[in-house]
């Protein structure tokens, strides 16, 4: 059984106005001051973690994990389609309640509480097929091949990959070697067009795209693994009350013990 994260400190907070400017939603009314028993979750068209099913509802691995926990807590799940960087800002402000697939960092501890582990995630290097044998076996090799090819690697603003990689990205000496964008789909499009050398992505998502979408057929999963670690559900400190957080955490614990979450994790998606 997956280990359960201990309850962290609780601080009572008033729930702020939930209107998010210019959202892209299946149900726009969900952002217009919805029920106090609603948990607003971030999604993006990114199978197999998030996608719209044949019935017009959001589904996918992360969606169903969030929905199961929220409904078991006696609350209602609603979904806002937001890019990664925007979602982090909205959850920080309390206008978004929950995000999936997050690593715990000191910076995020300031505005998030945690439930999990949600699942295990593997971050890998993705390249164009022409570079499938790129000589990368260490993080230092990334710098070498970037300088040698005179091309940068694409990274996602605000993403946590691995301590070693994030340190390289943050080093001003490597400024020309990593190109940050606010949307992972933009990075993927640049890689397809051979405008960057590679990207760092979730293995499940990119392997699914390569196998099912002809647009991605020219990409390849490189053998270099960036990280393998647990990811968590991040819960807004400002947006979610102490009572709702406690109910969500208790629901997670029950569903982990009875096997419901593991059944979702091992389901075949899409």
Secondary structure, DSSP 8 states (H G I E B T S, - for coil): --------------------TT-B-SSGGGGTT--TTEEEEEE-SBTTTBEE-TTSSEESHHHHHHHHHHHHTT-EEEEEE--HHHHHHHHHHTS--EEEEE---HHHHTTEEEEEEEEEEEEEEEEEGGGTT---SSHHHHHHHHHHHT--EEEETT----HHHHHHHH-GGGGGGEEEES-HHHHHHHHHTTSSSEEEEEHHHHHHHHHH-GGGTTEEEEEEEEEEEEEEEEEETTTS-HHHHHHHHHHHHHHHHTTHHHHHHTS---
